[in-house]
Amino acid sequence: MVILTLNCGSSSLKYQLYDWANSETLATGIIERIGLDGSFIKHEAKGHDEVKIEHACPTHKEAMSLLIDSILHKEYGALKDIKEISAVGHRVVHGGENFAKSLVITDEAIATFRELEKLAPLHIPANLIGIEAAKEILPEVEHCAIMDTAWHQTMPESSFIYALPYEWYKDYGVRRYGFHGTSFLYTAKRAAVLLGKDPFETNLVIAHIGNGASINAVKNGCSFDTSMGLTPLEGLVMGTRSGDIDPAIPFFIMEKTGMSAAEVEKALNKESGVLGITEKWVDRRDIEIAAEGGNERAILCQMIEAYRIKKYIGAYSAAIGGADAIVFTAGVGERGPITRKLACEGLEYMGIKIDDAKNFASMTRNAETCISADDSKVKVFVIPTNEELVMTEDTYALLEGTYDVHTKYKYHFEDPSYVNKEREAGLPKDLKKWNGLDKIICEPGKTGESGGCCGKCCC
């Protein structure tokens, strides 16, 4: 069975083609600048080098056609016939309180997503455009929706209800929903494997740090609290989003500057975060270079971002009664040793102690690593996320009739012997590049032991 997964943004379409029977990725890619001048696709199929092709994509329909053409291309394609695709899994950012798990998309589901547009006006319209475009081109296969918010439906009311007029919740659905659910699901299950514990006896604090960033308190294997709220704006300092602020600030700025509500909302979402602090950078690598050169604003930015993460680690560790492990994931979490170091400094009293050499050796997306000191009571893992794999497996299980909520369903990557073939193939190059990486790769169930790579944990 070949499964196509799609992650549609307002001007982008990210995709993966996966062969379930052979457990391998056939192709990946992204189409950017949809609806804008200069749109292009970056496509890479198994056994071929990545290609970049400029192609006009006025809408997601043309983007889907370009995707299919690339998958079927004689020189750099992955399939001979579009009929080899058995199903399509779609990322849907917001499921509200309506959906606690993934589902086969029906007309009723689409109608519900449209009703939820008010909760995610920047995201759901793009998700729906992608669904409609894909269904038009691939009308004969099942299309499934995988919701970012579903993972967080286990949160108790004390975590998701805001101290606001209760009728706002009853009438308008104002509550904490949380996002990055597929990432948290994957890393939570993998962390339990590395610890050698039953996932539902495992407590974790997971930091998904990228341009979009959030942190998740996982108690007994389920989401207990998370930093993003009604929208993805709340919580950690992000690439262009402010994260937590005094809620009176927007009103203060509107009064002082005459800015409209829409203008302030744009500033909080697109002109704040690390961009707002530095006034020039979003990419953390640029900030690291500037900080190393003594740029005071870049140094301040690093301190602010890491301090916010540290506060949440402390708060969430307390909320769940202590963590078995702290997990870093996503772009910065996986390849940002400075951020990890600053976020964990001063937490030794909580039993959280990282090893500098291990931390700076962990710069790979092709292995799971343990960067905590040997005498750290709480493990600190770097686990590369794999949201596409969760989407793929949910889609497969829905078609097979075996799918259920994660508390009743066991993913194949929860098996200690699970190996990601693509990451296994990519690891040797990283081992040559990063000194000491071989000594910190986790062996499932044996993270308390020092030693090197088990040779089969490249997940």
Secondary structure, DSSP 8 states (H G I E B T S, - for coil): -EEEEEEE-SSEEEEEEEETTTTEEEEEEEEE-TTSTT-EEEEEETTS--EEEE---SSHHHHHHHHHHHHT-TTT-S-S-GGGEEEEEEEES--TTT-SS-EE--HHHHHHHHHGGGG-TTTHHHHHHHHHHHHHHSTTSEEEEEETTGGGGG--HHHH--SS-HHHHHHH--S-----HHHHHHHHHHHHHHHTS-GGG--EEEEE-SSS-EEEEEETTEEEEES--SSTTSSS--SS---S--TTHHHHHHHHH---HHHHHHHHHHS-HHHHHHSS--SHHHHHHHHHTT-HHHHHHHHHHHHHHHHHHHHHHHHTTS-SEEEEEHHHHHH-HHHHHHHHTT-GGGTB-B-HHHHHH---SSS-EE-B-TT-SBEEEE----HHHHHHHHHHHHHHT----TTT---GGGSTT---HHHHHHHHHHHHHSTTGGGTB--TT-TTS-----SS---
